[in-house]
Amino acid sequence: MWPQNYEISFNENREVFLHLIRVLLDSGKIYFQEPAAAPYGERRVLNTDVWAAPHDYIIEHIDQRLPKDLTDHHDTRLTDFWYDIHCPRLLWYDPEDNSLFGS
């Protein structure tokens, strides 16, 4: 993510990542689907709706569930997090057709 000559710790990278998520959420460029293991408000069938939680709650949810003792982005626990039921699914907003898409 950073140029090779720019030193940034994994924890600093984590903070930048969470800040970027905040900026993208607040600007309406991304949304999340509610993770299966962390309902907020009413339970949604198959988690197909946009997660209606406050942005602070979403950021806190992600931050609390990311492994805290990681030092390297190659750690398999980081990969495991993204496929875990605690991780919300990312949706990107397409302003051309007013749709959301994700993987």
C-alpha positions in Angstrom: 0.0 0.0 0.0 2.8 2.4 0.8 6.0 3.2 -1.1 8.9 1.0 -0.1 10.9 3.9 1.4 8.0 5.0 3.5 7.9 3.4 7.0 4.5 2.8 8.6 3.7 0.2 11.2 0.9 -2.3 10.8 -1.0 -0.5 13.5 -0.6 2.9 11.8 -1.8 1.2 8.6 -4.8 -0.1 10.4 -5.7 3.4 11.6 -5.4 4.8 8.1 -7.6 1.9 6.9 -10.3 2.6 9.5 -10.2 6.4 8.7 -10.6 5.6 5.0 -13.6 3.5 5.7 -15.0 6.4 7.7 -14.5 8.8 4.9 -16.0 6.5 2.3 -19.0 5.7 4.5 -19.7 9.4 5.3 -19.4 10.3 1.7 -21.9 7.6 0.6 -19.4 5.9 -1.7 -19.6 2.6 0.3 -22.1 0.7 2.4 -22.0 -2.5 4.3 -24.3 -5.4 4.7 -25.0 -6.5 8.2 -22.7 -9.3 9.2 -24.4 -12.6 10.1 -23.0 -12.6 13.6 -23.7 -9.0 14.6 -27.2 -7.9 14.1 -28.0 -4.2 14.7 -31.6 -3.5 15.1 -33.9 -5.9 13.3 -32.6 -9.1 11.9 -32.6 -9.1 8.1 -33.4 -12.2 6.0 -30.1 -13.4 4.4 -28.4 -10.1 5.2 -29.3 -8.6 1.9 -30.1 -5.1 3.1 -27.8 -2.3 3.7 -26.6 -2.3 7.3 -28.5 0.6 8.9 -26.2 0.9 11.9 -24.6 4.3 12.7 -21.1 4.7 11.1 -19.4 4.9 14.5 -20.9 1.5 15.3 -19.7 -0.1 12.0 -16.2 1.3 12.4 -16.1 0.1 16.0 -17.4 -3.3 15.0 -14.6 -3.7 12.4 -11.9 -2.4 14.7 -12.9 -4.6 17.6 -12.9 -7.8 15.4 -9.7 -7.2 13.5 -6.9 -9.2 15.3 -5.1 -6.8 17.6 -1.6 -8.4 17.6 -0.9 -8.5 13.9 2.4 -7.1 12.7 2.3 -8.1 9.1 -0.3 -7.9 6.3 0.6 -11.5 5.3 -0.7 -13.0 8.6 -3.4 -15.5 7.7 -5.6 -14.3 10.6 -6.2 -11.1 8.7 -7.4 -13.1 5.7 -9.6 -15.2 8.0 -11.2 -12.0 9.3 -12.4 -11.0 5.9 -14.2 -14.3 5.4 -15.5 -14.6 8.9 -19.2 -14.2 9.8 -18.3 -11.2 11.9 -17.0 -9.2 8.9 -19.6 -7.0 7.1 -19.7 -7.3 3.3 -18.6 -4.2 1.5 -20.9 -2.6 -1.1 -19.8 0.1 -3.5 -22.3 2.8 -4.7 -22.6 3.4 -8.4 -24.0 6.9 -9.0 -24.6 6.2 -12.7 -27.4 3.7 -12.1 -28.0 4.3 -8.4 -27.1 0.7 -7.5 -24.9 -1.1 -5.0 -22.5 -3.8 -5.9 -20.1 -6.0 -4.0 -18.4 -9.3 -3.9 
